[in-house]
Amino acid sequence: MTEKLKEYNQKRQFTKTNEPRGDVPAENAAQLRFVVQHHMASRDHYDFRLEWDGVLKSWAVPKGPSYDSHDKRLAVQVEDHPLEYRNFEGTIPKGQYGGGTVMIWDEGTWQPLEDAGKGFADGSLKFTLEGSRLLGKWALVRMKPKSGESGHNWLLIKEKDRFENAYDIKQFTTSVRTGRAMAEIEADSGASRKPGTPARKTVFPHGAITHTDKVLYEKDGITKGDIAEYYWNVAERMIPYVENRIISTVRCPGGIGSACFFKRHPSKEKGVFAVPVSTKNGEIKDYYYVKDIDGLLSEVQMNTLEFHTWGSRVDTLEQPDIMVFDLDPDEGMALEQIRQGVRDLRSLLDQLSLASYLKTSGGKGYHIVIPFRPSADWGTFHDFARNIAKTMEATWPDRYTSNVRKEKRKGRIFIDWIRNGRSATSVAPYSVRARDGVPVSMPIAWAELDTVSPKAVTIKNAAARLRQKDPWETFFQNDQQLKG
């Protein structure tokens, strides 16, 4: 038991509560983390926690954070919590300290804007938050204690920046990690599962997935069963973008830490259909596609993580209908510069009266996707995409390049138009990526560009987005057409 967590441990009976013990060794992380937990105890409040010096420095905020810089929210400092507490979501039994339901309301990373050790000691700390719901500059200021007070009262204040008044926190009523509402968390609290992970729903068709406990993402503890459950839950939104399109998949039989490979040709899985395609040299080769959730789960059973699709459907194979631009930035480029690239490309498409849609890549950049009626041939389609990229390059030569070569990308964003050729593929909307953190290529609204980073949406917080309005709900209602 560490001295820092002595008070935490003394207040809890770990035979009666599932909260993590305070003697778990601190884990190392590249960035400082934070978590905000909505806590319905004797009084409804939010627990604001910042990772520092091997523990979570913690404050109870009765009204929760506010994006209004004029609001000075009372934040009562409480005992330090173990780092593992950032994964706790569930119900603390009645009669126990803090008895009530706990939801992971927001999480992410934080960065001090000054000497944090001195700030904690002096009672004045300024910092930035990069979460799913809390963003930008914030401050914690300790109040001068009145006679007889403990000196534990602080104020949590939003600093003035471009995120000021961005959100009303009352609109967020579900877990950022699992997508569950408070009532669901309470109902699920008797289930046996890993802390902070969604409750299993017996949703898979019998026998569809075996070896569900096989770990595919070792650092994140994500199993084959977790991947299958994600695709099952997201299928209603994902299938329209995948069905009847030739797919290539990324399979990782030994998990992402071992060799992964692209699979482009069919085998005999259930729910997978072959289609003969003529190649450039006149050969005929079989490619494959899926039609529904059975096909997706058959692929997951074979340890598929990523789904990549052609830009056309099998019944109109030579008339593509989805154009994708991948904004691929140079190494180390600032996120704001990448976001400016998205705005510039969208502006150009708007000038052409083309409706476009935005999604995260799960990597370094964003994808802009444009739906068309299947009318033009591949040559016309490919040339149009290349001309868009070249126009970007000609308009802002110091910002963008249409050349795939790495040396041409120095300080620039490569506007990747090449994936719009016949037989090229791009990662499908809602596809998981075979990368640490388990990011998802997730459709987002244009208004979210400044608040959702390219890797912000992961398998752990994607469920919450599925409860919200579909940002791409008009995607297939467009009647845009390229003339061949």
ZIPE-V197384 format. One record per residue. N is the residue number from 0. SS is DSSP state (A for helix, B for strand, O for the rest). Layout:
<<N & SS> <N & SS>>
This chain:
<<0 & O> <1 & O> <2 & A> <3 & A> <4 & A> <5 & A> <6 & A> <7 & A> <8 & A> <9 & A> <10 & O> <11 & O> <12 & O> <13 & O> <14 & O> <15 & O> <16 & O> <17 & O> <18 & O> <19 & O> <20 & O> <21 & O> <22 & O> <23 & O> <24 & O> <25 & O> <26 & O> <27 & O> <28 & O> <29 & O> <30 & O> <31 & O> <32 & B> <33 & B> <34 & B> <35 & B> <36 & B> <37 & B> <38 & B> <39 & B> <40 & O> <41 & O> <42 & O> <43 & B> <44 & B> <45 & B> <46 & B> <47 & B> <48 & B> <49 & B> <50 & B> <51 & B> <52 & O> <53 & O> <54 & B> <55 & B> <56 & B> <57 & B> <58 & B> <59 & B> <60 & B> <61 & O> <62 & O> <63 & O> <64 & O> <65 & O> <66 & O> <67 & O> <68 & O> <69 & O> <70 & O> <71 & B> <72 & B> <73 & B> <74 & B> <75 & B> <76 & B> <77 & B> <78 & B> <79 & B> <80 & B> <81 & B> <82 & A> <83 & A> <84 & A> <85 & A> <86 & A> <87 & O> <88 & O> <89 & B> <90 & B> <91 & B> <92 & O> <93 & O> <94 & O> <95 & O> <96 & O> <97 & O> <98 & O> <99 & B> <100 & B> <101 & B> <102 & B> <103 & B> <104 & B> <105 & B> <106 & B> <107 & B> <108 & B> <109 & B> <110 & B> <111 & B> <112 & O> <113 & O> <114 & O> <115 & A> <116 & A> <117 & A> <118 & A> <119 & A> <120 & A> <121 & A> <122 & O> <123 & B> <124 & B> <125 & B> <126 & B> <127 & B> <128 & B> <129 & B> <130 & B> <131 & O> <132 & O> <133 & O> <134 & B> <135 & B> <136 & B> <137 & B> <138 & B> <139 & B> <140 & B> <141 & B> <142 & O> <143 & O> <144 & O> <145 & O> <146 & O> <147 & O> <148 & O> <149 & O> <150 & O> <151 & O> <152 & B> <153 & B> <154 & B> <155 & B> <156 & B> <157 & B> <158 & O> <159 & O> <160 & O> <161 & O> <162 & O> <163 & O> <164 & O> <165 & O> <166 & O> <167 & O> <168 & A> <169 & A> <170 & A> <171 & O> <172 & O> <173 & B> <174 & O> <175 & O> <176 & O> <177 & O> <178 & O> <179 & O> <180 & B> <181 & A> <182 & A> <183 & A> <184 & A> <185 & A> <186 & A> <187 & A> <188 & O> <189 & O> <190 & O> <191 & O> <192 & O> <193 & O> <194 & O> <195 & O> <196 & O> <197 & O> <198 & O> <199 & O> <200 & O> <201 & O> <202 & O> <203 & O> <204 & O> <205 & O> <206 & O> <207 & O> <208 & O> <209 & O> <210 & O> <211 & O> <212 & O> <213 & O> <214 & B> <215 & B> <216 & B> <217 & O> <218 & O> <219 & O> <220 & O> <221 & B> <222 & B> <223 & A> <224 & A> <225 & A> <226 & A> <227 & A> <228 & A> <229 & A> <230 & A> <231 & A> <232 & A> <233 & A> <234 & A> <235 & A> <236 & A> <237 & A> <238 & A> <239 & A> <240 & A> <241 & A> <242 & O> <243 & O> <244 & B> <245 & B> <246 & B> <247 & B> <248 & B> <249 & B> <250 & B> <251 & O> <252 & O> <253 & O> <254 & O> <255 & O> <256 & O> <257 & O> <258 & O> <259 & O> <260 & B> <261 & B> <262 & B> <263 & O> <264 & O> <265 & O> <266 & O> <267 & O> <268 & O> <269 & O> <270 & O> <271 & B> <272 & B> <273 & B> <274 & B> <275 & B> <276 & B> <277 & B> <278 & O> <279 & O> <280 & O> <281 & O> <282 & O> <283 & B> <284 & B> <285 & B> <286 & B> <287 & B> <288 & B> <289 & B> <290 & O> <291 & O> <292 & A> <293 & A> <294 & A> <295 & A> <296 & A> <297 & A> <298 & A> <299 & A> <300 & A> <301 & O> <302 & O> <303 & B> <304 & B> <305 & B> <306 & B> <307 & B> <308 & B> <309 & B> <310 & B> <311 & B> <312 & B> <313 & A> <314 & A> <315 & A> <316 & O> <317 & O> <318 & O> <319 & O> <320 & O> <321 & B> <322 & B> <323 & B> <324 & B> <325 & B> <326 & B> <327 & B> <328 & B> <329 & O> <330 & O> <331 & O> <332 & O> <333 & O> <334 & A> <335 & A> <336 & A> <337 & A> <338 & A> <339 & A> <340 & A> <341 & A> <342 & A> <343 & A> <344 & A> <345 & A> <346 & A> <347 & A> <348 & A> <349 & A> <350 & A> <351 & O> <352 & O> <353 & O> <354 & O> <355 & O> <356 & B> <357 & B> <358 & B> <359 & B> <360 & O> <361 & O> <362 & O> <363 & O> <364 & O> <365 & B> <366 & B> <367 & B> <368 & B> <369 & B> <370 & B> <371 & O> <372 & O> <373 & O> <374 & O> <375 & O> <376 & O> <377 & A> <378 & A> <379 & A> <380 & A> <381 & A> <382 & A> <383 & A> <384 & A> <385 & A> <386 & A> <387 & A> <388 & A> <389 & A> <390 & A> <391 & A> <392 & A> <393 & A> <394 & A> <395 & O> <396 & O> <397 & O> <398 & O> <399 & B> <400 & B> <401 & O> <402 & O> <403 & O> <404 & O> <405 & A> <406 & A> <407 & A> <408 & A> <409 & O> <410 & O> <411 & O> <412 & B> <413 & B> <414 & B> <415 & B> <416 & O> <417 & A> <418 & A> <419 & A> <420 & O> <421 & O> <422 & O> <423 & O> <424 & O> <425 & B> <426 & B> <427 & O> <428 & O> <429 & O> <430 & O> <431 & B> <432 & O> <433 & O> <434 & O> <435 & O> <436 & O> <437 & O> <438 & B> <439 & B> <440 & O> <441 & O> <442 & B> <443 & B> <444 & O> <445 & A> <446 & A> <447 & A> <448 & O> <449 & O> <450 & O> <451 & O> <452 & O> <453 & O> <454 & O> <455 & O> <456 & O> <457 & B> <458 & O> <459 & O> <460 & O> <461 & A> <462 & A> <463 & A> <464 & A> <465 & A> <466 & O> <467 & O> <468 & O> <469 & O> <470 & O> <471 & O> <472 & O> <473 & O> <474 & A> <475 & A> <476 & A> <477 & O> <478 & O> <479 & O> <480 & O> <481 & O> <482 & O> <483 & O>>
